[in-house]
Amino acid sequence: MRNSIVLGLLCSVIIFSACSQKTPKSEVGNSVAKPALIWFDAEANFERFSYPDSIDFYLEKIKNIGFTDAVVDIRPITGEVLYKSDYAPQMTEWDGFERPDFDYLGHFIKKAHELGLKVHASMNTFVGGHNFFDRGQTYMDHPEWATMVYTPDEGIVSIMTQKKKYSAMINPINPDFQKHILNVFTEVTEKYPELDGIILDRVRYDGIMADFSELSKQKFEEYLGEEIKNFPTDIYEWKKDEDGKNNYVRGQYFEKWIEWRAKNIHDFMSLAARAVKEVNPEISFGTYTGAWYPSYFEVGVNWASNQYDPSQDFDWATADYKNYGYAEVLDLFTVGNYYTNVTMEEYLKNNNLVKNETDSKASRGTWYCVEGSCDKIKGILNGHPFYGGILVDQFYENRHQLSRSIAMNFQASDGLMVFDIVHIIRKNMWKEVEAGFQMAADPDYFDKAENKIYLEN
């Protein structure tokens, strides 16, 4: 399909239109009139954005394309932070590069505001170590924070022993860690009063395998009001299927366990929102999550409106599960529509299995394309706005599809979130990004002949 002559001509026309010298860059702009956020990952961009003039250059570039907001990651998965903190270690070096001493976030805010851009500080939340490098808070000072995972082959072990998992996730109900991370949130809000927003990432359990610590067992028994005689198998048990693959088989307390984990995340989100708003009532409080709601219960997260009852649609949800939807807590919500199929028509043609980062197994359905995802999310959020997100490196081998995903996320949701700028820079995909903005400005794009020809080829 990528090699067809028709597709090549279409891509050339679109890219030429977006970048023609007849159109000054300042006029490319965001004619979609919706927010457009672009993410600056802390580790992947560490060296490149260690100089103020580099920050200036790329902020001007995203402004000219039409982005409205920069999301600046200041707490990567190691638990270190990218500002001078009284509570957390500062990341001054990454991959052998030492960053010059300057106010990284402060410069982003100053320059962005000069350009009319907003700045959100992104912070990875329930994570404190990088398992690929044995680096971070769980490795340096607090191994007791690390989540305990129930594995098929090793039983219950620390996540730090699981080297295929790059994030050393934290047990969300650990009280010492909660105190620590709330101090970090409020410190950032206090230090940067001009900051437009905070966006929390990884406010979740690691996955279905977490957390099976003694603390979690004790707190869950208190929630149940009874002792669990067979832990963890009364929650679920790992068994091999006929193909020799490990799958979990639900136990008698599985649904209550899922409900309790969702309550824990809901309660923390409410606490975090209150903490930052007490410092700055005007700051935007937001979060990023994966868009795959049918399986997101595996990470203990219910990002739906509390007016939506998932027990009517999903067999893992109790009648009380809806009480722990936290959409009403948020000012800003971004979801990862990380799908290579853009329209439902495409998905039905390809019918491929999709396994997202946090999933224990793959799934099928029109939910797993950008258009279908946005359509479903609207009902689950009960009218609360959301911004559809894109993972750019999924489109390295199909660059035109990046443009189409941008257009669909703009048209089918309330805004756009692009992760991450480094992926665009590495493969020089700026033309495809600009083309996506231009496609999105045409409300009839997905009904037009060039889109149909693209699908046919």
C-alpha positions as CSV (number, residue, x, y, z in Angstrom):
1,M,0.0,0.0,0.0
2,R,2.8,2.4,0.9
3,N,4.5,1.9,-2.4
4,S,1.6,2.7,-4.7
5,I,2.0,5.5,-7.2
6,V,-1.4,7.0,-6.3
7,L,-0.4,7.2,-2.6
8,G,2.9,8.8,-3.5
9,L,1.3,11.4,-5.5
10,L,-1.3,12.1,-2.8
11,C,1.4,12.5,-0.1
12,S,3.4,14.8,-2.4
13,V,0.4,17.0,-3.0
14,I,-0.5,17.2,0.7
15,I,3.0,17.9,1.9
16,F,3.6,20.4,-0.9
17,S,0.4,22.2,0.1
18,A,1.4,22.3,3.7
19,C,4.9,23.6,3.1
20,S,4.7,25.7,-0.1
21,Q,6.7,28.9,0.0
22,K,3.6,30.7,-1.2
23,T,2.2,30.3,2.3
24,P,4.3,32.0,5.0
25,K,4.9,29.8,7.9
26,S,3.3,32.3,10.3
27,E,0.0,31.6,8.4
28,V,0.1,27.8,8.7
29,G,-1.2,28.3,12.2
30,N,-3.9,26.3,14.0
31,S,-6.9,27.0,11.8
32,V,-8.6,24.1,13.6
33,A,-9.3,26.4,16.5
34,K,-8.8,23.6,19.1
35,P,-6.0,23.1,21.6
36,A,-2.9,21.3,20.3
37,L,-0.5,20.0,22.9
38,I,3.0,18.6,22.1
39,W,5.0,16.6,24.7
40,F,8.7,17.2,25.6
41,D,9.9,13.9,27.2
42,A,12.6,14.5,29.9
43,E,15.0,11.7,29.1
44,A,14.7,11.4,25.4
45,N,15.2,15.2,24.9
46,F,17.7,15.7,27.7
47,E,20.7,16.8,25.8
48,R,18.9,18.6,23.0
49,F,17.0,20.8,25.3
50,S,19.8,21.6,27.7
51,Y,20.4,25.0,26.1
52,P,18.0,27.9,26.1
53,D,18.5,28.7,22.5
54,S,17.4,25.1,21.5
55,I,14.3,25.5,23.6
56,D,13.6,28.8,21.9
57,F,14.0,27.4,18.4
58,Y,11.6,24.5,18.9
59,L,9.0,26.5,20.8
60,E,9.0,29.0,17.8
61,K,8.7,26.0,15.4
62,I,5.7,24.4,17.2
63,K,4.0,27.8,17.5
64,N,4.4,28.4,13.7
65,I,2.8,25.0,12.9
66,G,-0.2,25.6,15.2
67,F,0.5,24.0,18.5
68,T,-1.0,25.9,21.4
69,D,0.6,24.2,24.5
70,A,3.9,22.6,25.4
71,V,3.9,19.7,27.9
72,V,7.2,19.7,29.6
73,D,8.2,16.4,31.4
74,I,9.9,17.4,34.7
75,R,9.7,14.1,36.6
76,P,10.7,11.2,34.4
77,I,10.3,7.5,35.5
78,T,13.5,7.6,37.6
79,G,11.7,9.8,40.2
80,E,14.4,12.5,39.7
81,V,13.2,16.0,38.8
82,L,14.3,18.6,36.3
83,Y,14.3,21.6,38.8
84,K,15.9,22.3,42.1
85,S,13.8,20.5,44.7
86,D,13.8,20.2,48.5
87,Y,12.1,16.8,48.2
88,A,13.4,14.9,45.2
89,P,16.9,14.4,43.6
90,Q,17.6,16.6,40.6
91,M,18.5,15.0,37.3
92,T,21.6,16.9,36.1
93,E,23.0,14.1,34.0
94,W,21.6,11.6,31.6
95,D,23.3,9.1,29.3
96,G,26.7,10.6,30.1
97,F,25.7,14.2,29.3
98,E,25.9,16.9,32.1
99,R,23.2,19.6,31.7
100,P,24.4,23.2,32.2
101,D,22.9,24.9,35.3
102,F,19.9,26.9,34.3
103,D,16.2,27.0,35.2
104,Y,14.9,24.5,32.6
105,L,11.1,24.8,33.4
106,G,11.4,28.5,34.1
107,H,12.9,29.2,30.7
108,F,10.2,27.1,29.0
109,I,7.5,29.2,30.7
110,K,9.1,32.5,29.9
111,K,9.7,31.9,26.2
112,A,6.4,30.1,25.6
113,H,4.4,32.9,27.2
114,E,6.3,35.4,25.0
115,L,5.0,33.4,22.0
116,G,1.5,33.0,23.4
117,L,1.9,29.3,24.2
118,K,0.8,27.7,27.4
119,V,3.1,25.4,29.4
120,H,2.0,22.3,31.5
121,A,4.5,20.5,33.7
122,S,4.2,16.8,33.2
123,M,5.1,14.5,36.1
124,N,5.2,10.7,36.1
125,T,3.5,9.8,39.3
126,F,3.5,6.2,40.6
127,V,7.0,5.4,39.4
128,G,10.4,5.9,40.9
129,G,13.0,3.9,39.0
130,H,14.3,2.9,35.5
131,N,14.8,-0.9,35.4
132,F,17.0,-0.8,32.3
133,F,19.6,1.3,34.1
134,D,18.9,0.3,37.8
135,R,18.6,4.0,38.4
136,G,16.2,6.1,40.4
137,Q,14.6,6.5,43.9
138,T,13.7,2.9,44.3
139,Y,17.3,1.9,43.6
140,M,19.0,4.7,45.5
141,D,16.9,5.2,48.7
142,H,13.5,3.6,48.7
143,P,13.3,0.0,47.5
144,E,10.3,-0.4,49.8
145,W,8.3,1.9,47.5
146,A,8.5,-0.5,44.6
147,T,5.4,-2.4,43.7
148,M,5.2,-6.1,44.4
149,V,4.0,-8.0,41.3
150,Y,2.3,-11.4,41.1
151,T,4.1,-13.2,38.3
152,P,3.1,-16.5,36.6
153,D,6.6,-18.0,37.1
154,E,8.2,-16.4,40.1
155,G,5.2,-15.7,42.4
156,I,5.2,-12.4,44.2
157,V,8.4,-10.4,43.6
158,S,9.6,-6.8,43.5
159,I,9.0,-5.1,40.1
160,M,12.7,-4.2,40.2
161,T,13.5,-7.8,39.4
162,Q,11.5,-7.6,36.2
163,K,14.0,-6.2,33.7
164,K,11.6,-6.4,30.7
165,K,9.5,-3.7,32.5
166,Y,11.4,-0.5,32.1
167,S,9.4,1.4,34.8
168,A,9.9,0.5,38.5
169,M,6.3,1.4,39.4
170,I,5.3,2.3,43.0
171,N,2.5,0.8,45.1
172,P,-0.1,3.7,44.8
173,I,-1.3,3.3,48.4
174,N,2.2,3.5,50.0
175,P,1.6,6.4,52.5
176,D,5.3,7.6,52.6
177,F,5.4,7.8,48.8
178,Q,2.0,9.6,48.6
179,K,3.4,12.2,51.1
180,H,6.5,12.6,49.0
181,I,4.8,13.0,45.6
182,L,2.2,15.4,46.9
183,N,5.1,17.5,48.3
184,V,6.6,17.5,44.8
185,F,3.3,18.6,43.2
186,T,2.8,21.4,45.5
187,E,6.4,22.5,45.4
188,V,6.3,22.8,41.6
189,T,3.0,24.8,41.9
190,E,4.6,27.2,44.4
191,K,7.9,27.6,42.6
192,Y,6.3,28.4,39.2
193,P,3.3,30.5,39.8
194,E,3.1,31.4,36.1
195,L,2.8,27.7,35.1
196,D,-0.4,27.1,33.2
197,G,-1.1,23.5,34.2
198,I,0.0,20.2,35.7
199,I,-0.5,17.0,33.8
200,L,0.0,13.7,35.7
201,D,1.2,10.6,33.9
202,R,1.3,7.0,35.2
203,V,-1.3,7.6,37.9
204,R,-2.0,3.9,37.9
205,Y,-0.9,0.4,38.9
206,D,1.7,-1.2,36.8
207,G,-0.8,-3.7,35.4
208,I,-2.9,-6.7,36.4
209,M,0.0,-8.1,38.3
210,A,0.3,-5.2,40.8
211,D,0.2,-4.7,43.7
212,F,0.4,-7.8,45.9
213,S,2.4,-6.5,48.8
214,E,1.5,-7.2,52.4
215,L,0.2,-3.6,52.7
216,S,-2.2,-4.1,49.8
217,K,-3.4,-7.4,51.3
218,Q,-4.1,-5.7,54.6
219,K,-5.8,-2.7,53.2
220,F,-8.0,-4.8,50.8
221,E,-9.1,-7.1,53.7
222,E,-10.1,-3.9,55.6
223,Y,-12.1,-2.8,52.6
224,L,-13.8,-6.2,52.3
225,G,-14.3,-6.6,56.0
226,E,-13.1,-10.1,56.0
227,E,-9.8,-12.1,55.9
228,I,-8.6,-13.6,52.6
229,K,-7.7,-17.2,53.2
230,N,-5.9,-17.8,49.9
231,F,-3.9,-14.8,48.8
232,P,-3.4,-14.1,45.9
233,T,-5.3,-17.0,44.3
234,D,-8.6,-15.8,45.7
235,I,-8.0,-12.7,43.6
236,Y,-6.9,-14.6,40.6
237,E,-4.6,-17.5,39.6
238,W,-2.2,-17.9,36.8
239,K,-2.9,-20.9,34.6
240,K,-1.5,-22.0,31.2
241,D,-4.0,-22.4,28.4
242,E,-3.9,-25.1,25.7
243,D,-1.3,-23.1,23.8
244,G,1.0,-23.0,26.9
245,K,0.4,-19.2,27.4
246,N,-0.2,-17.9,30.9
247,N,-3.6,-16.3,31.6
248,Y,-5.1,-15.2,34.8
249,V,-8.3,-17.0,36.0
250,R,-10.5,-14.9,38.2
251,G,-11.1,-15.8,41.8
252,Q,-14.0,-15.0,44.2
253,Y,-12.7,-11.5,45.1
254,F,-11.5,-10.4,41.6
255,E,-14.3,-7.9,40.9
256,K,-14.0,-6.3,44.4
257,W,-10.3,-6.1,44.0
258,I,-10.7,-4.3,40.7
259,E,-13.2,-1.9,42.4
260,W,-10.9,-1.3,45.3
261,R,-7.9,-0.5,43.1
262,A,-10.0,2.0,41.1
263,K,-11.1,3.6,44.4
264,N,-7.4,4.0,45.4
265,I,-6.6,5.9,42.2
266,H,-9.7,8.0,42.4
267,D,-9.0,9.0,46.0
268,F,-5.5,9.9,45.1
269,M,-6.5,12.0,42.1
270,S,-9.0,13.9,44.3
271,L,-6.3,14.5,46.9
272,A,-3.7,15.7,44.3
273,A,-6.2,18.1,42.6
274,R,-7.0,19.6,46.0
275,A,-3.4,19.9,46.9
276,V,-2.3,21.9,43.8
277,K,-5.5,24.0,43.8
278,E,-4.9,25.1,47.3
279,V,-1.6,26.6,46.2
280,N,-2.9,28.0,42.9
281,P,-6.7,27.9,42.3
282,E,-6.2,29.0,38.7
283,I,-3.8,26.2,37.6
284,S,-5.1,23.6,35.3
285,F,-5.1,20.0,36.7
286,G,-5.0,17.2,34.2
287,T,-3.8,13.8,33.4
288,Y,-2.8,11.5,30.6
289,T,-4.1,7.9,30.3
290,G,-4.4,5.2,27.7
291,A,-7.6,5.4,25.7
292,W,-8.3,1.6,25.9
293,Y,-11.0,1.7,28.5
294,P,-12.2,-1.9,28.0
295,S,-8.9,-3.2,29.5
296,Y,-7.8,-0.2,31.5
297,F,-9.3,-1.7,34.6
298,E,-6.1,-3.8,34.7
299,V,-4.2,-0.8,35.9
300,G,-6.7,0.2,38.5
301,V,-8.0,3.3,36.7
302,N,-11.5,4.5,36.0
303,W,-11.1,7.7,34.0
304,A,-14.8,7.8,33.1
305,S,-17.5,10.2,34.3
306,N,-19.1,9.1,37.5
307,Q,-22.4,9.4,35.6
308,Y,-21.4,6.4,33.4
309,D,-22.0,2.9,34.6
310,P,-19.4,0.5,33.2
311,S,-21.2,-2.5,34.9
312,Q,-23.8,-2.3,32.1
313,D,-21.1,-3.0,29.5
314,F,-18.2,-4.9,31.1
315,D,-18.2,-8.0,33.3
316,W,-15.2,-6.8,35.4
317,A,-17.2,-3.8,36.8
318,T,-19.3,-4.0,40.0
319,A,-22.3,-1.8,40.5
320,D,-20.1,0.4,42.7
321,Y,-17.3,0.8,40.2
322,K,-18.9,3.8,38.7
323,N,-18.5,5.7,42.0
324,Y,-14.8,5.9,41.3
325,G,-14.9,7.6,37.9
326,Y,-12.7,10.7,38.2
327,A,-13.5,12.7,35.1
328,E,-15.2,15.3,37.2
329,V,-11.9,16.0,39.1
330,L,-10.1,17.1,35.9
331,D,-9.7,20.4,34.1
332,L,-7.8,18.7,31.2
333,F,-7.8,15.1,30.0
334,T,-5.6,13.6,27.3
335,V,-5.9,10.1,26.1
336,G,-3.5,8.0,24.1
337,N,-5.3,7.0,20.9
338,Y,-2.2,5.0,20.0
339,Y,-3.7,3.2,17.0
340,T,-2.3,2.8,13.5
341,N,-5.8,2.4,12.0
342,V,-7.4,5.8,11.8
343,T,-11.0,5.3,10.7
344,M,-13.5,2.5,11.6
345,E,-13.6,1.6,7.9
346,E,-9.8,1.0,8.0
347,Y,-10.1,-1.1,11.1
348,L,-12.9,-3.3,9.7
349,K,-10.8,-3.9,6.6
350,N,-7.7,-4.8,8.6
351,N,-9.4,-6.4,11.6
352,N,-6.0,-6.7,13.4
353,L,-5.4,-7.6,17.0
354,V,-4.2,-4.8,19.2
355,K,-2.3,-5.1,22.4
356,N,-1.6,-1.9,24.2
357,E,1.3,-1.2,26.6
358,T,-0.6,-2.0,29.8
359,D,-2.7,-4.9,28.4
360,S,-2.3,-8.5,29.5
361,K,-3.7,-9.7,26.2
362,A,-4.6,-8.5,22.8
363,S,-8.1,-7.4,21.7
364,R,-10.2,-6.7,18.5
365,G,-12.9,-4.2,17.8
366,T,-13.6,-0.8,16.3
367,W,-12.7,0.7,19.7
368,Y,-9.0,0.2,18.6
369,C,-8.8,2.8,15.9
370,V,-8.8,6.6,16.3
371,E,-12.3,7.3,15.1
372,G,-13.9,4.4,17.0
373,S,-12.0,5.3,20.2
374,C,-13.1,8.9,20.2
375,D,-16.7,7.9,19.5
376,K,-16.7,5.5,22.5
377,I,-14.9,7.9,24.8
378,K,-17.5,10.7,24.3
379,G,-20.2,8.5,25.9
380,I,-18.0,7.3,28.7
381,L,-17.0,10.8,29.6
382,N,-20.6,12.0,29.5
383,G,-19.7,15.2,27.7
384,H,-16.5,16.1,29.5
385,P,-13.9,17.3,26.9
386,F,-10.8,15.2,26.0
387,Y,-7.8,15.6,23.7
388,G,-6.9,12.6,21.4
389,G,-3.3,11.6,21.6
390,I,-0.8,10.3,19.1
391,L,2.4,8.2,19.6
392,V,4.5,9.5,16.6
393,D,7.0,6.6,16.4
394,Q,4.1,4.2,15.4
395,F,4.2,6.0,12.0
396,Y,7.8,5.8,11.0
397,E,7.1,3.3,8.3
398,N,3.8,5.0,7.2
399,R,4.4,8.7,7.5
400,H,1.2,9.8,5.7
401,Q,-0.8,7.9,8.3
402,L,0.6,10.3,10.9
403,S,-1.1,13.2,9.1
404,R,-4.4,11.4,8.9
405,S,-4.2,10.5,12.6
406,I,-3.6,14.1,13.5
407,A,-6.6,15.1,11.4
408,M,-8.9,12.5,12.9
409,N,-7.9,13.3,16.5
410,F,-8.6,17.0,15.9
411,Q,-12.0,16.3,14.2
412,A,-13.3,13.6,16.5
413,S,-12.1,14.9,19.9
414,D,-11.8,18.3,21.6
415,G,-8.1,18.8,20.8
416,L,-4.8,17.1,20.0
417,M,-1.9,15.7,22.1
418,V,1.3,14.6,20.3
419,F,3.8,12.4,22.0
420,D,6.7,13.1,21.6
421,I,8.6,15.9,19.9
422,V,11.8,13.7,19.8
423,H,10.1,11.3,17.4
424,I,9.3,14.1,15.0
425,I,12.8,15.4,15.2
426,R,14.6,12.1,14.8
427,K,12.8,11.2,11.5
428,N,12.2,14.8,10.4
429,M,8.4,14.4,10.3
430,W,7.5,18.1,10.5
431,K,6.0,18.1,7.0
432,E,3.6,15.3,8.0
433,V,2.6,17.2,11.2
434,E,1.9,20.3,9.2
435,A,-0.1,18.3,6.7
436,G,-2.2,16.9,9.5
437,F,-3.1,20.3,10.7
438,Q,-4.2,21.3,7.2
439,M,-6.3,18.2,6.7
440,A,-8.0,18.8,10.1
441,A,-9.0,22.2,8.9
442,D,-11.1,20.6,6.2
443,P,-14.2,19.1,7.9
444,D,-14.9,17.0,4.8
445,Y,-11.4,15.5,4.4
446,F,-12.4,12.0,5.4
447,D,-15.2,11.9,2.9
448,K,-13.1,13.1,0.0
449,A,-11.7,11.2,-2.9
450,E,-8.1,11.3,-1.9
451,N,-8.9,9.7,1.4
452,K,-10.9,6.9,-0.3
453,I,-8.1,6.3,-2.8
454,Y,-5.6,6.1,0.0
455,L,-7.7,3.4,1.7
456,E,-8.1,1.4,-1.5
457,N,-4.3,1.3,-2.0
